[in-house]
Amino acid sequence: MEVVKTIPELRTLRQKLSGTVGFVPTMGHLHEGHLALVKQASMENSAVIVSIYVNPTQFSLSEDFADYPRDLNRDLELLRREAVDIIFVPSDDEMYPPGFSSWVEVEEVTERLEGASRPRHFRGVATIVTKLLNIVRPSRAYFGQKDAQQVAVVKRIVADLNMGVEIVVVPTVRESDGLAMSSRNIYLSSRERQAATILFQSLMLARQLWQDGEKNTDKIQQQMTSLIQKEPLAQIDYISIADAETLEELKSIDRPALAVLAVRIGKTRLIDNMPLE
Ligand code: AMP
C-alpha cells in the first residue's frame, strides 16, 4: 500500500497497475460505509485506489469545513487491513493551485434538495470528482447510495462529458438501530444520537406506507413530517419522494422512487434516503 501526496507520484504508480482499477473517493474519517465501497472495489477489480481529501470548495463559509473530522493515521490503519494499492492524500495546493479557475457546473439535478439547501455544494463536488477521475483514470468508481443526489450528479457528468468510467453504487451501511453511518455522526451528543434514529424510522414508515399501497406522495410526506415533529431535537430541512434517477419530485409513486430527507439534529445536519422500488 503506497501513500502519495502529489499528482505526478499518483500518475507514475497508476501507470504500473495492470488490469481494472477501482477508485473510491472519500473525505476520510473512514467508517464501515466507506469500507464497504473499498471491499466491493477490491472484489471487482485488479487494483484499488482510495483518495482522502476534504474538499474545501463543496463547503459554504457557514458550514463545517474547519471542524470536519480528520484522522489520517487512523484512516491509513483501517485501509491497511483492506486490499488497497494506492492512497492519494493531496493537499489543497495540489488540487487548487494558484490561478485555478475552471469549474464543472451540472444543471437541473443539482437544483433541488441538497442543491437548494447548499448553494454551490454540487459545483464543488462536480469539480473535485471530475478532477479526481481525470487524475486516477479508473475503470470503475464507487459511490454510496447514502448520497443519492451526489450519485445522480456524478452519473450525469460521466455521461455528459464522455468520461468512460463505470459508476458503481453501493447500498447504505447502517448502525444496528438504522442510523446511516456518516463521518458527521461524531458531532452528536448521546441524546442527539438517540434522536437521530428518527430519520431511519421515518424512511421505514414511508416504505411501509408504500408497501401497503399508498402512492400519493403528499400523504406519505405528511406522515413522515408528523413522526419527525414528535422528536423535539429534530428540525426538518426537506422531505421528498423523488424519481430514483433524476431526483425530480413525484406527485404519485408510478416509477422507481426514493424517499429522501435532510434533518437537523441539534446543530448537525444529517441526510438519508430509502429506495421505494
Ligand atoms: P464522504 O467521505 O462522506 O465524502 O463519503 C465518501 C463516499 O462514501 C461517498 O461515495 C459516500 O456516499 C460513501 N458513504 C458515506 N457513508 C456511507 C454509508 N453509510 N454507506 C455507504 N456509503 C457511504
Boltz pocket constraint, residues with backbone or C-beta under 6 A from the ligand:
constraints:
  - pocket:
      binder: B
      contacts: [[A, 25], [A, 26], [A, 27], [A, 28], [A, 32], [A, 33], [A, 34], [A, 36], [A, 37], [A, 142], [A, 143], [A, 144], [A, 145], [A, 146], [A, 147], [A, 170], [A, 171], [A, 172], [A, 173], [A, 174], [A, 180], [A, 181], [A, 182], [A, 183]]
      max_distance: 6.0
